[in-house]
Amino acid sequence: MNTKPIPIIITLAAAFISCVVSILQRVEFSVFVTRLLIVVLIFLFMGTVIKIVLDYSFKTLEPPVSIDSDTPDIDALDFDDEESSEEENEDILPESEEGFMN
């Protein structure tokens, strides 16, 4: 799971709520900026902790990937095409070069 944007989303949501509350309370600009800065720092830290916990959880929940699952099954491969192309190549060679092949 892609957890990279989680701290940013949490921080932006908290900053938006903080701005709305500060505007509704009609606070001074210095108080507004101070509140916003504190909220952003706290929720950025909390979002990062949540991201780390989720990354760890998803890592332990995923089954280990087997190396054998990526390799194709040899029995399923079709080698008939290669054999027929070799036979065609032998038919194309001139007679003087056929002596070198044997």
Contact map, one row per residue, 1 for C-alpha under 8 A:
111000000000000000000000000000000000000000000000000000100100000000000000000000000000000000000000000000
111110000000000000000000000000000000000000000000000000000000000000000000000000000000000000000000000000
111111000000000000000000000000000000000000000000001001100000000000000000000000000000000000000000000000
011111100000000000000000000000000000000000000000001000000000000000000000000000000000000000000000000000
011111111000000000000000000000000000000000000000000000000000000000000000000000000000000000000000000000
001111111100000000000000000000000000000000000011011000000000000000000000000000000000000000000000000000
000111111110000000000000000000000000000000111111011000000000000000000000000000000000000000000000000000
000011111111000000000000000000000000000000010010000000000000000000000000000000000000000000000000000000
000011111111100000000000000000000000000000000000000000000000000000000000000000000000000000000000000000
000001111111110000000000000000000000000000110010000000000000000000000000000000000000000000000000000000
000000111111111000000000000000000000001100110010000000000000000000000000000000000000000000000000000000
000000011111111100000000000000000000000100000000000000000000000000000000000000000000000000000000000000
000000001111111110000000000000000000000000000000000000000000000000000000000000000000000000000000000000
000000000111111111000000000000000000001100100000000000000000000000000000000000000000000000000000000000
000000000011111111100000000000000001001100000000000000000000000000000000000000000000000000000000000000
000000000001111111110000000000000000000000000000000000000000000000000000000000000000000000000000000000
000000000000111111111000000000000000000000000000000000000000000000000000000000000000000000000000000000
000000000000011111111100000000000011001000000000000000000000000000000000000000000000000000000000000000
000000000000001111111110000000010001000000000000000000000000000000000000000000000000000000000000000000
000000000000000111111111000000000000000000000000000000000000000000000000000000000000000000000000000000
000000000000000011111111100000000000000000000000000000000000000000000000000000000000000000000000000000
000000000000000001111111111000010000000000000000000000000000000000000000000000000000000000000000000000
000000000000000000111111111000000000000000000000000000000000000000000000000000000000000000000000000000
000000000000000000011111110000000000000000000000000000000000000000000000000000000000000000000000000000
000000000000000000001111111000000000000000000000000000000000000000000000000000000000000000000000000000
000000000000000000000111111100000000000000000000000000000000000000000000000000000000000000000000000000
000000000000000000000110111110110000000000000000000000000000000000000000000000000000000000000000000000
000000000000000000000000011111110000000000000000000000000000000000000000000000000000000000000000000000
000000000000000000000000001111111000000000000000000000000000000000000000000000000000000000000000000000
000000000000000000000000000111111100000000000000000000000000000000000000000000000000000000000000000000
000000000000000000000000001111111110000000000000000000000000000000000000000000000000000000000000000000
000000000000000000100100001111111111000000000000000000000000000000000000000000000000000000000000000000
000000000000000000000000000011111111100000000000000000000000000000000000000000000000000000000000000000
000000000000000000000000000001111111110000000000000000000000000000000000000000000000000000000000000000
000000000000000001000000000000111111111000000000000000000000000000000000000000000000000000000000000000
000000000000001001100000000000011111111100000000000000000000000000000000000000000000000000000000000000
000000000000000000000000000000001111111110000000000000000000000000000000000000000000000000000000000000
000000000000000000000000000000000111111111000000000000000000000000000000000000000000000000000000000000
000000000010011001000000000000000011111111100000000000000000000000000000000000000000000000000000000000
000000000011011000000000000000000001111111110000000000000000000000000000000000000000000000000000000000
000000000000000000000000000000000000111111111000000000000000000000000000000000000000000000000000000000
000000000000000000000000000000000000011111111100000000000000000000000000000000000000000000000000000000
000000100110010000000000000000000000001111111110000000000000000000000000000000000000000000000000000000
000000110110000000000000000000000000000111111111000000000000000000000000000000000000000000000000000000
000000100000000000000000000000000000000011111111100000000000000000000000000000000000000000000000000000
000000100000000000000000000000000000000001111111110000000000000000000000000000000000000000000000000000
000001110110000000000000000000000000000000111111111000000000000000000000000000000000000000000000000000
000001100000000000000000000000000000000000011111111100000000000000000000000000000000000000000000000000
000000000000000000000000000000000000000000001111111110000000000000000000000000000000000000000000000000
000001100000000000000000000000000000000000000111111111000000000000000000000000000000000000000000000000
001101100000000000000000000000000000000000000011111111100000000000000000000000000000000000000000000000
000000000000000000000000000000000000000000000001111111110000000000000000000000000000000000000000000000
000000000000000000000000000000000000000000000000111111111000000000000000000000000000000000000000000000
001000000000000000000000000000000000000000000000011111111100000000000000000000000000000000000000000000
101000000000000000000000000000000000000000000000001111111110000000000000000000000000000000000000000000
000000000000000000000000000000000000000000000000000111111111000000000000000000000000000000000000000000
000000000000000000000000000000000000000000000000000011111111100000000000000000000000000000000000000000
100000000000000000000000000000000000000000000000000001111111110000000000000000000000000000000000000000
000000000000000000000000000000000000000000000000000000111111110000000000000000000000000000000000000000
000000000000000000000000000000000000000000000000000000011111111000000000000000000000000000000000000000
000000000000000000000000000000000000000000000000000000001111111000000000000000000000000000000000000000
000000000000000000000000000000000000000000000000000000000111111100000000000000000000000000000000000000
000000000000000000000000000000000000000000000000000000000001111110000000000000000000000000000000000000
000000000000000000000000000000000000000000000000000000000000011111000000000000000000000000000000000000
000000000000000000000000000000000000000000000000000000000000001111101000000000000000000000000000000000
000000000000000000000000000000000000000000000000000000000000000111111100000000000000000000000000000000
000000000000000000000000000000000000000000000000000000000000000011111110000000000000000000000000000000
000000000000000000000000000000000000000000000000000000000000000001111110000000000000000000000000000000
000000000000000000000000000000000000000000000000000000000000000011111111000000000000000000000000000000
000000000000000000000000000000000000000000000000000000000000000001111111000000000000000000000000000000
000000000000000000000000000000000000000000000000000000000000000000111111100000000000000000000000000000
000000000000000000000000000000000000000000000000000000000000000000001111110110000000000000000000000000
000000000000000000000000000000000000000000000000000000000000000000000011111110000000000000000000000000
000000000000000000000000000000000000000000000000000000000000000000000001111110000000000000000000000000
000000000000000000000000000000000000000000000000000000000000000000000000111110000000000000000000000000
000000000000000000000000000000000000000000000000000000000000000000000001111111000000000000000000000000
000000000000000000000000000000000000000000000000000000000000000000000001111111100000000000000000000000
000000000000000000000000000000000000000000000000000000000000000000000000000111111000000000000000000000
000000000000000000000000000000000000000000000000000000000000000000000000000011111110000000000000000000
000000000000000000000000000000000000000000000000000000000000000000000000000001111111000000000000000000
000000000000000000000000000000000000000000000000000000000000000000000000000001111111100000000000000000
000000000000000000000000000000000000000000000000000000000000000000000000000000111111110000000000000000
000000000000000000000000000000000000000000000000000000000000000000000000000000111111111000000000000000
000000000000000000000000000000000000000000000000000000000000000000000000000000011111111100000000000000
000000000000000000000000000000000000000000000000000000000000000000000000000000001111111110000000000000
000000000000000000000000000000000000000000000000000000000000000000000000000000000111111111000000000000
000000000000000000000000000000000000000000000000000000000000000000000000000000000011111111100000000000
000000000000000000000000000000000000000000000000000000000000000000000000000000000001111111110000000000
000000000000000000000000000000000000000000000000000000000000000000000000000000000000111111111000000000
000000000000000000000000000000000000000000000000000000000000000000000000000000000000011111111000010000
000000000000000000000000000000000000000000000000000000000000000000000000000000000000001111111000000000
000000000000000000000000000000000000000000000000000000000000000000000000000000000000000111111100000000
000000000000000000000000000000000000000000000000000000000000000000000000000000000000000011111110110000
000000000000000000000000000000000000000000000000000000000000000000000000000000000000000000011111110000
000000000000000000000000000000000000000000000000000000000000000000000000000000000000000000001111111000
000000000000000000000000000000000000000000000000000000000000000000000000000000000000000000000111111100
000000000000000000000000000000000000000000000000000000000000000000000000000000000000000000001111111110
000000000000000000000000000000000000000000000000000000000000000000000000000000000000000001001111111111
000000000000000000000000000000000000000000000000000000000000000000000000000000000000000000000011111111
000000000000000000000000000000000000000000000000000000000000000000000000000000000000000000000001111111
000000000000000000000000000000000000000000000000000000000000000000000000000000000000000000000000111111
000000000000000000000000000000000000000000000000000000000000000000000000000000000000000000000000011111
